[in-house]
Amino acid sequence: MRGSIATIRQNCFKSLRVLLVGILLCQTLNGEEIRIESALLTLIEHADLPASESGPLVQREIVEGATVDSDAVLGKIDDHEATLVLERAKTELRIAEAIVENDIKVRFARKSQEVALAELKRSQESIEKFPKSVSQTELDRLRLLADKATLEIEQAQVDHEQAKLSKLLKQTDVERADLLLQRRKIKAPFPGMVVSWKKQRGEWVEAGTPVVRIIRLNRLRAEAFVSSRIPVGDLLDRPVQLIVDLPGKPKSRFEGKLVFVDPEIDPVNNQMRIYAEIDNTKLQLRPGQSAMMVIPLEKSKD
């Protein structure tokens, strides 16, 4: 008996759920369009932006309710130390660049080689004319000086290449220091509206702690459900219209595009979830509003 009562209750709840869904959706299909009476507007993009580095919050550039462009600076963590690190890295880079541009050692080594080779050549020519005019010891010394000058050229060239590599390292240090400085800025990842500051100016903020919330309003998502009996295979990317009752502007229409059709069917209400992206450039729509969604269908070809 208890099992029968439980089964009856479960079936009643299922029937009631299906009935409620049917009342809420109120879908109509007249051969030319699908009308969904209750589509819900939701956010496509929203974020609680965290601090990337720890430190006190020293700037809150944007007030709540203000709209910003993508990459706009919303706030800043104290960056005095990071600024000093960047300036030091830039100075070290300038030193490295000056060393690379300075080729005095290479030019001096080549001049030394020319002098050593010339002196060796003169000694050899003197020996050819006067066999005992230059001792063998002196000749060996001059050859050693010429070889030394050649090696000094090679060493100077190696030093110059090392200076170039050092310059590359200093460039990397500058980029890294600049990145650490930029990480202390809290930037908008997309155009939107600042709706809430979670930290006050002067408060210490740990890395990863949410500081400010931003939402995107110029494009919204309209979510709805359609019956699995409606042919939706070709609905994707179909243009849609959203009809909304705005204050003083009833039946206002907004254009959008259907971007998602859920491949799964709810086994209880036999519905599929869909959503469209709606253009809201003038910011007339608000997340949480209900609206009618109209999806035009292609006319069948006879």
Secondary structure, DSSP 8 states (H G I E B T S, - for coil): -HHHHHHHHHHHHHHHHHHHHHHHH-EEE-SSEEEEEEEEEEES-EEEEE-SS-EEEEEE-S-TT-EE-TT-EEEEE--HHHHHHHHHHHHHHHHHHHHHH--HHHHHHHHHHHHHHHHHHHHHHHHHHSTTSS-HHHHHHHHHHHHHHHHHHHHHHHHHHHHHHHHHHHHHHHHHHHHHHHTTEEE-SSSEEEEEE-S-TT-EE-TT-EEEEEE--SEEEEEEEEETTS--TT-TT-EEEEEEEETTEEEEEEEEEEEEE-S---TTT-EEEEEEEEE-TT----TT-EEEEEEE------
